[in-house]
Amino acid sequence: MQTGSDLGQNISLSTLQKENEQLKNRVNWLESILHHVPAMVYSYDNNTKTVTWCNDCLAETVGFSPEEMKGMGIDFFRDIMHPDDFKLAAVAQQSFINNKSQFGGLARIRKRGETEYRWLIGLEVPFTHDKNGRVVEIICAFLDLTNAIDTNLQLSAALSEILRRQNETLFNKLTAREKDVLGLAVQGLNNKEIANSLNLSRYTVETHRKNIRLKLKVRNTTELVAIARKIGFE
């Protein structure tokens, strides 16, 4: 004979089982969404640069299974990334060690067995932390720009605007005198002519131009003038 207590336990167990089933369905639904998102979504351990989870889009794009990615560690990124872009992996890693809130940009990757690279644009943010508040895992989302074929004009305009703003931010780091020197350099004046125009020594002008190149992250005068004109500095 079933007592009231037994009946209550059965109802409680039935309720828990129902809630558990609902929770499982919810998790499966959310995971299905992640696998159908038209972007590469994954997480990695910031200390070892090992992929800890990824959606189907990433696996299909790079030609590696999630298990293979985990087993390769940082060599996975070394294998798929363009040699000139692989250094970004270390830059991103250090950025989060330094408590940066996000890291984004462009990079080239290629699918396993292929030689042609694809351009990706993406963003990475901290996902989990240890008990001391240090970042453990990073979550990332990347889009394949080579597939953005329906909005080429908008894509070109967007990238140009992003570059302009970034260059403008760098330009704002210049001192007033450095801006004077840059303005004359853009007009085609050499160091001697700039020195005479601003009543400075040639050595001082050379020092200013060196500092300008460092701040604007350019290697020579040609790049310096080009970036200044992109900003709209005449």
Residue frames as qw, qx, qy, qz and C-alpha x, y, z in Angstrom:
[[0.000, 0.888, 0.460, 0.000, 0.00, 0.00, 0.00],
 [0.430, 0.402, -0.003, 0.809, 1.40, 3.40, -1.02],
 [0.309, -0.652, -0.443, 0.532, 1.56, 5.97, 1.75],
 [0.155, 0.973, 0.164, -0.054, 1.20, 9.72, 1.42],
 [0.352, -0.752, 0.416, 0.372, 4.93, 10.03, 1.89],
 [0.570, 0.000, 0.701, 0.428, 5.62, 7.58, -0.94],
 [0.393, 0.754, 0.500, 0.164, 3.19, 9.43, -3.19],
 [0.057, -0.975, 0.060, 0.207, 4.87, 12.72, -2.42],
 [0.463, -0.508, 0.582, 0.435, 8.30, 11.25, -3.22],
 [0.554, 0.314, 0.688, 0.347, 7.01, 9.87, -6.52],
 [0.244, 0.920, 0.304, 0.039, 5.53, 13.21, -7.50],
 [0.243, -0.876, 0.285, 0.304, 8.77, 14.96, -6.51],
 [0.543, -0.232, 0.678, 0.438, 10.85, 12.47, -8.54],
 [0.482, 0.584, 0.605, 0.248, 8.52, 12.82, -11.51],
 [0.078, 0.986, 0.098, -0.113, 8.80, 16.61, -11.32],
 [0.372, -0.697, 0.476, 0.386, 12.61, 16.43, -11.18],
 [0.573, 0.078, 0.715, 0.394, 12.72, 14.07, -14.14],
 [0.366, 0.802, 0.452, 0.132, 10.44, 16.38, -16.12],
 [0.081, -0.968, 0.122, 0.202, 12.54, 19.43, -15.26],
 [0.511, -0.450, 0.603, 0.416, 15.71, 17.54, -16.13],
 [0.553, 0.381, 0.658, 0.340, 14.29, 16.57, -19.50],
 [0.208, 0.947, 0.244, 0.019, 13.27, 20.16, -20.17],
 [0.295, -0.837, 0.336, 0.315, 16.75, 21.33, -19.21],
 [0.582, -0.130, 0.678, 0.430, 18.37, 18.78, -21.55],
 [0.455, 0.664, 0.538, 0.249, 16.12, 19.90, -24.39],
 [0.004, -0.992, -0.028, 0.126, 17.01, 23.53, -23.69],
 [0.441, -0.619, 0.513, 0.399, 20.74, 22.76, -23.71],
 [0.575, 0.174, 0.694, 0.396, 20.41, 20.80, -26.95],
 [0.313, 0.860, 0.392, 0.093, 18.44, 23.66, -28.50],
 [0.145, -0.942, 0.189, 0.236, 21.06, 26.24, -27.51],
 [0.515, -0.383, 0.640, 0.423, 23.89, 24.06, -28.77],
 [0.549, 0.483, 0.624, 0.277, 22.01, 23.56, -32.03],
 [0.163, 0.976, 0.128, -0.069, 21.81, 27.33, -32.43],
 [0.321, -0.769, 0.441, 0.334, 25.57, 27.65, -31.92],
 [0.564, -0.061, 0.727, 0.387, 26.21, 24.97, -34.52],
 [0.422, 0.657, 0.569, 0.257, 23.95, 26.75, -37.02],
 [0.085, -0.897, 0.004, 0.433, 25.35, 30.24, -36.44],
 [0.734, 0.625, 0.063, 0.256, 26.97, 31.43, -39.72],
 [0.038, 0.864, -0.425, 0.267, 30.23, 32.17, -37.90],
 [0.702, 0.128, -0.629, 0.308, 33.12, 30.29, -36.34],
 [0.495, -0.713, 0.178, -0.464, 32.49, 30.20, -32.59],
 [0.828, 0.005, -0.500, 0.255, 34.95, 28.55, -30.22],
 [0.473, -0.851, 0.188, -0.131, 36.68, 28.82, -26.86],
 [0.765, 0.331, -0.425, 0.353, 40.30, 28.23, -25.97],
 [0.703, -0.600, -0.166, 0.343, 42.52, 28.03, -22.90],
 [0.181, 0.969, -0.131, 0.110, 44.49, 31.27, -22.75],
 [0.495, -0.692, 0.515, 0.108, 47.47, 29.63, -21.04],
 [0.596, -0.133, 0.737, 0.289, 47.97, 26.78, -23.50],
 [0.355, 0.424, -0.353, -0.755, 46.15, 28.18, -26.56],
 [0.054, 0.063, 0.986, 0.141, 44.22, 24.91, -26.74],
 [0.477, -0.191, -0.358, -0.780, 40.73, 24.85, -28.23],
 [0.207, -0.016, 0.838, -0.504, 38.28, 23.67, -25.55],
 [0.451, 0.513, 0.698, -0.215, 35.05, 23.78, -27.62],
 [0.046, 0.258, -0.412, -0.873, 33.99, 24.79, -31.10],
 [0.673, 0.405, 0.325, -0.527, 30.88, 24.83, -33.25],
 [0.790, 0.277, 0.516, 0.181, 30.45, 22.89, -36.48],
 [0.420, 0.907, 0.020, 0.010, 31.21, 25.96, -38.60],
 [0.163, -0.819, 0.542, 0.093, 34.80, 26.16, -37.36],
 [0.665, -0.182, 0.716, 0.111, 35.39, 22.43, -37.80],
 [0.694, 0.568, 0.433, 0.092, 34.04, 22.54, -41.35],
 [0.252, 0.959, -0.127, -0.038, 36.01, 25.67, -42.24],
 [0.136, -0.767, 0.627, 0.032, 39.40, 24.41, -41.05],
 [0.789, 0.268, -0.524, -0.175, 38.96, 20.70, -41.75],
 [0.229, 0.241, -0.830, 0.448, 39.89, 19.54, -38.23],
 [0.570, -0.525, -0.609, -0.166, 37.64, 17.75, -35.76],
 [0.401, -0.827, 0.124, -0.373, 37.20, 19.24, -32.26],
 [0.903, -0.386, 0.126, 0.145, 39.21, 16.34, -30.84],
 [0.754, 0.315, 0.049, 0.575, 42.08, 17.00, -33.25],
 [0.060, 0.820, -0.053, 0.566, 42.10, 20.69, -32.37],
 [0.651, -0.722, 0.143, -0.185, 42.32, 19.90, -28.65],
 [0.933, -0.161, 0.137, 0.290, 45.13, 17.42, -29.20],
 [0.624, 0.510, 0.044, 0.591, 47.21, 19.84, -31.28],
 [0.412, -0.642, -0.227, 0.606, 47.17, 22.70, -28.77],
 [0.047, 0.797, -0.101, -0.594, 48.76, 25.87, -30.15],
 [0.278, -0.186, 0.755, 0.564, 50.01, 23.91, -33.18],
 [0.333, 0.614, 0.715, 0.039, 46.43, 23.98, -34.46],
 [0.125, 0.936, 0.120, -0.306, 46.60, 27.76, -34.83],
 [0.246, -0.602, 0.559, 0.514, 50.11, 27.53, -36.25],
 [0.413, 0.125, 0.836, 0.339, 48.86, 25.09, -38.88],
 [0.285, 0.707, 0.637, 0.113, 45.83, 27.07, -40.11],
 [0.028, -0.937, -0.107, 0.333, 47.04, 30.68, -39.75],
 [0.583, 0.745, -0.103, 0.307, 49.11, 32.61, -42.26],
 [0.731, -0.076, -0.289, 0.614, 52.73, 32.84, -40.99],
 [0.162, 0.366, -0.075, 0.913, 52.54, 36.63, -40.91],
 [0.505, -0.518, -0.129, -0.679, 49.38, 36.48, -38.79],
 [0.768, -0.243, -0.578, 0.128, 50.29, 33.68, -36.38],
 [0.325, 0.124, -0.446, 0.825, 52.06, 36.19, -34.11],
 [0.400, -0.415, -0.083, -0.813, 48.60, 37.61, -33.36],
 [0.781, -0.343, -0.515, -0.082, 47.91, 34.49, -31.29],
 [0.593, -0.144, -0.441, 0.659, 50.66, 35.47, -28.87],
 [0.001, -0.254, 0.051, -0.966, 49.58, 39.13, -28.90],
 [0.600, -0.436, -0.329, -0.584, 46.01, 38.17, -28.01],
 [0.770, -0.284, -0.529, 0.216, 47.22, 35.82, -25.29],
 [0.418, -0.034, -0.341, 0.841, 49.32, 38.54, -23.66],
 [0.208, -0.384, -0.153, -0.887, 46.52, 41.08, -24.03],
 [0.704, -0.488, -0.365, -0.365, 44.21, 38.99, -21.85],
 [0.698, -0.199, -0.450, 0.521, 46.99, 38.30, -19.35],
 [0.205, 0.051, -0.155, 0.965, 47.16, 42.10, -19.10],
 [0.131, 0.503, 0.683, -0.513, 43.37, 42.18, -18.43],
 [0.167, 0.111, -0.401, -0.894, 42.32, 43.53, -21.82],
 [0.557, 0.231, 0.518, -0.607, 38.53, 43.33, -22.13],
 [0.811, 0.477, 0.316, -0.120, 38.53, 42.29, -25.79],
 [0.275, -0.461, 0.604, 0.588, 40.80, 41.64, -28.75],
 [0.685, 0.573, 0.415, -0.171, 39.68, 41.90, -32.35],
 [0.008, -0.658, 0.484, 0.577, 40.99, 42.13, -35.85],
 [0.801, 0.486, -0.179, -0.301, 41.67, 40.45, -39.17],
 [0.416, -0.465, 0.769, 0.136, 43.61, 37.28, -39.89],
 [0.642, 0.377, -0.505, -0.436, 44.12, 34.77, -42.66],
 [0.605, -0.229, 0.745, -0.163, 43.50, 31.05, -42.29],
 [0.484, 0.307, -0.657, -0.490, 43.41, 28.10, -44.64],
 [0.916, -0.119, 0.102, -0.371, 41.57, 24.80, -44.61],
 [0.630, -0.381, 0.666, 0.117, 43.48, 21.61, -44.00],
 [0.662, 0.169, 0.648, 0.336, 45.11, 20.43, -47.21],
 [0.397, 0.846, 0.302, 0.189, 44.48, 23.70, -49.04],
 [0.571, 0.004, -0.001, 0.821, 46.96, 26.44, -49.98],
 [0.004, -0.569, -0.246, -0.785, 44.61, 29.40, -50.44],
 [0.177, -0.200, -0.615, 0.742, 43.95, 31.56, -47.39],
 [0.153, -0.736, -0.562, -0.344, 40.64, 33.14, -46.33],
 [0.067, 0.346, -0.282, 0.892, 40.29, 36.49, -44.59],
 [0.427, -0.574, -0.695, 0.072, 38.50, 36.41, -41.25],
 [0.072, -0.513, 0.207, -0.830, 37.31, 39.21, -39.01],
 [0.653, -0.414, -0.634, -0.013, 36.55, 38.46, -35.40],
 [0.263, -0.689, 0.285, -0.613, 36.41, 39.36, -31.75],
 [0.644, -0.095, -0.712, 0.262, 37.65, 37.57, -28.64],
 [0.370, -0.662, 0.171, -0.628, 36.51, 38.20, -25.04],
 [0.029, -0.272, 0.868, -0.415, 37.28, 36.60, -21.65],
 [0.657, -0.220, -0.557, -0.458, 34.93, 33.70, -20.87],
 [0.809, -0.509, -0.295, 0.026, 36.01, 32.08, -17.58],
 [0.055, 0.773, -0.448, 0.446, 38.34, 33.15, -14.76],
 [0.614, -0.056, -0.714, 0.331, 40.22, 31.37, -11.98],
 [0.483, -0.706, -0.481, 0.191, 39.74, 32.11, -8.27],
 [0.426, -0.434, -0.028, 0.794, 42.30, 34.92, -8.51],
 [0.316, 0.805, 0.185, -0.466, 40.41, 36.64, -11.30],
 [0.112, -0.471, 0.648, 0.588, 42.87, 35.68, -14.03],
 [0.716, 0.382, -0.177, -0.557, 41.45, 34.82, -17.44],
 [0.587, -0.173, 0.789, 0.053, 41.33, 31.09, -18.13],
 [0.475, 0.359, 0.740, 0.312, 39.22, 30.68, -21.24],
 [0.119, 0.367, -0.191, -0.902, 38.54, 32.99, -24.15],
 [0.541, 0.505, 0.668, -0.079, 35.43, 32.84, -26.31],
 [0.111, -0.353, 0.445, 0.815, 35.77, 33.86, -29.96],
 [0.585, 0.609, 0.509, -0.167, 33.54, 34.56, -32.94],
 [0.189, -0.409, 0.508, 0.734, 34.95, 34.94, -36.47],
 [0.658, 0.620, 0.283, -0.320, 33.30, 35.64, -39.81],
 [0.614, 0.032, 0.550, 0.565, 34.71, 34.58, -43.17],
 [0.155, 0.668, -0.032, -0.727, 34.97, 37.77, -45.21],
 [0.019, -0.189, 0.778, 0.598, 35.42, 35.79, -48.41],
 [0.054, 0.439, 0.893, 0.087, 31.77, 34.79, -48.10],
 [0.077, 0.682, 0.352, -0.637, 30.55, 38.38, -47.75],
 [0.310, 0.084, 0.616, 0.719, 29.92, 38.56, -51.49],
 [0.058, 0.727, 0.653, 0.207, 26.55, 40.28, -51.36],
 [0.171, -0.970, -0.155, 0.082, 27.76, 43.54, -49.84],
 [0.757, 0.124, 0.021, 0.642, 31.15, 44.18, -51.39],
 [0.156, 0.677, 0.046, 0.717, 30.74, 47.96, -51.61],
 [0.556, -0.763, -0.019, -0.330, 29.60, 48.19, -48.00],
 [0.904, -0.295, -0.025, 0.308, 32.42, 45.91, -46.86],
 [0.594, 0.342, 0.006, 0.728, 34.99, 48.06, -48.61],
 [0.111, -0.745, -0.031, -0.657, 33.51, 51.24, -47.15],
 [0.750, -0.647, -0.070, -0.123, 33.36, 49.74, -43.65],
 [0.857, -0.138, -0.031, 0.496, 36.99, 48.63, -43.69],
 [0.376, 0.513, 0.022, 0.772, 38.09, 52.03, -45.00],
 [0.361, -0.771, -0.053, -0.522, 36.17, 53.77, -42.23],
 [0.861, -0.490, -0.070, 0.120, 37.63, 51.46, -39.57],
 [0.740, 0.102, -0.014, 0.665, 41.16, 52.14, -40.81],
 [0.110, 0.677, 0.054, 0.726, 40.50, 55.87, -40.94],
 [0.575, -0.753, -0.048, -0.315, 39.30, 55.90, -37.34],
 [0.887, -0.317, -0.032, 0.333, 42.22, 53.82, -36.15],
 [0.580, 0.317, 0.025, 0.750, 44.68, 56.08, -37.96],
 [0.140, -0.765, -0.087, -0.623, 42.91, 59.12, -36.55],
 [0.757, -0.649, -0.077, -0.024, 43.28, 57.72, -33.05],
 [0.802, -0.090, 0.016, 0.590, 47.01, 57.30, -33.63],
 [0.306, 0.584, 0.119, 0.743, 47.21, 60.80, -35.10],
 [0.400, -0.827, -0.125, -0.374, 45.68, 62.25, -31.93],
 [0.826, -0.452, -0.069, 0.329, 48.68, 60.94, -30.00],
 [0.577, 0.365, 0.021, 0.730, 50.93, 63.41, -31.80],
 [0.267, -0.569, -0.268, 0.730, 52.00, 66.61, -30.09],
 [0.306, 0.884, 0.193, -0.295, 51.12, 69.98, -31.62],
 [0.039, -0.744, 0.522, 0.415, 54.66, 70.41, -32.95],
 [0.393, -0.075, 0.881, 0.253, 54.67, 66.90, -34.43],
 [0.458, 0.659, 0.590, -0.088, 51.43, 67.73, -36.23],
 [0.169, 0.893, -0.151, -0.388, 53.09, 70.87, -37.65],
 [0.199, -0.492, 0.765, 0.365, 56.00, 68.79, -38.93],
 [0.454, 0.241, 0.853, 0.091, 53.66, 66.16, -40.38],
 [0.398, 0.800, 0.341, -0.291, 51.57, 68.80, -42.15],
 [0.139, 0.819, -0.402, -0.385, 54.64, 70.18, -43.92],
 [0.327, -0.264, 0.877, 0.235, 55.91, 66.69, -44.73],
 [0.517, 0.488, 0.698, -0.080, 52.58, 65.89, -46.41],
 [0.346, 0.887, 0.037, -0.304, 53.07, 69.02, -48.55],
 [0.856, 0.438, -0.025, 0.273, 56.36, 67.53, -49.78],
 [0.008, -0.904, 0.364, -0.226, 58.86, 69.61, -47.78],
 [0.771, 0.142, -0.529, 0.326, 62.13, 67.97, -46.78],
 [0.631, -0.539, -0.393, 0.396, 63.68, 68.18, -43.31],
 [0.382, -0.074, -0.009, 0.921, 65.73, 71.31, -44.11],
 [0.137, -0.401, -0.368, -0.828, 62.72, 73.13, -45.53],
 [0.565, -0.629, -0.517, -0.137, 60.55, 72.10, -42.57],
 [0.594, -0.371, -0.301, 0.647, 63.25, 73.30, -40.16],
 [0.188, 0.093, 0.116, 0.971, 63.42, 76.70, -41.87],
 [0.316, -0.504, -0.488, -0.638, 59.63, 77.03, -41.95],
 [0.659, -0.639, -0.388, -0.081, 59.21, 76.23, -38.23],
 [0.011, -0.826, 0.396, -0.401, 62.41, 77.90, -37.09],
 [0.877, -0.403, 0.255, -0.059, 63.79, 74.63, -35.78],
 [0.147, -0.595, 0.744, 0.266, 67.10, 72.84, -36.18],
 [0.650, 0.265, -0.595, -0.392, 67.29, 70.08, -38.76],
 [0.225, 0.122, -0.922, 0.289, 68.18, 67.61, -35.99],
 [0.345, 0.133, 0.573, -0.732, 65.00, 68.56, -34.09],
 [0.675, 0.301, -0.183, -0.648, 62.89, 67.99, -37.21],
 [0.516, 0.255, -0.811, -0.106, 64.53, 64.59, -37.75],
 [0.005, -0.019, 0.858, -0.513, 63.73, 63.67, -34.15],
 [0.525, 0.225, 0.288, -0.769, 60.10, 64.75, -34.56],
 [0.680, 0.314, -0.442, -0.494, 59.74, 62.72, -37.76],
 [0.328, 0.181, -0.916, 0.146, 61.22, 59.66, -36.05],
 [0.206, 0.108, 0.721, -0.652, 58.75, 60.01, -33.18],
 [0.610, 0.291, -0.025, -0.736, 55.89, 60.50, -35.65],
 [0.583, 0.262, -0.714, -0.284, 56.80, 57.29, -37.49],
 [0.150, 0.054, -0.915, 0.371, 56.89, 55.38, -34.21],
 [0.346, 0.205, 0.523, -0.752, 53.53, 56.72, -33.03],
 [0.671, 0.381, -0.095, -0.629, 51.82, 56.15, -36.39],
 [0.753, -0.118, 0.647, 0.030, 53.53, 52.75, -36.77],
 [0.725, 0.687, -0.002, -0.042, 54.96, 53.40, -40.22],
 [0.846, -0.179, 0.193, 0.464, 58.39, 52.57, -41.58],
 [0.446, 0.028, 0.291, 0.846, 59.15, 55.38, -44.00],
 [0.108, 0.312, 0.043, -0.943, 58.06, 58.75, -45.34],
 [0.307, -0.062, -0.682, -0.661, 55.93, 57.24, -48.11],
 [0.375, -0.420, -0.826, 0.035, 53.83, 55.31, -45.59],
 [0.178, -0.396, -0.433, 0.790, 53.75, 58.35, -43.33],
 [0.191, 0.176, -0.219, -0.941, 52.33, 60.61, -46.03],
 [0.367, -0.184, -0.791, -0.455, 49.87, 57.93, -47.17],
 [0.330, -0.458, -0.778, 0.278, 48.43, 57.41, -43.69],
 [0.060, -0.365, -0.240, 0.898, 48.21, 61.17, -43.09],
 [0.273, 0.065, -0.426, -0.860, 46.22, 61.66, -46.30],
 [0.368, -0.309, -0.857, -0.186, 43.87, 58.80, -45.40],
 [0.209, -0.478, -0.609, 0.597, 43.08, 60.66, -42.20],
 [0.165, 0.877, 0.397, 0.212, 42.34, 63.73, -44.29],
 [0.425, -0.748, 0.066, 0.506, 45.45, 65.60, -43.15],
 [0.622, 0.668, 0.187, 0.365, 46.59, 67.90, -45.93]]
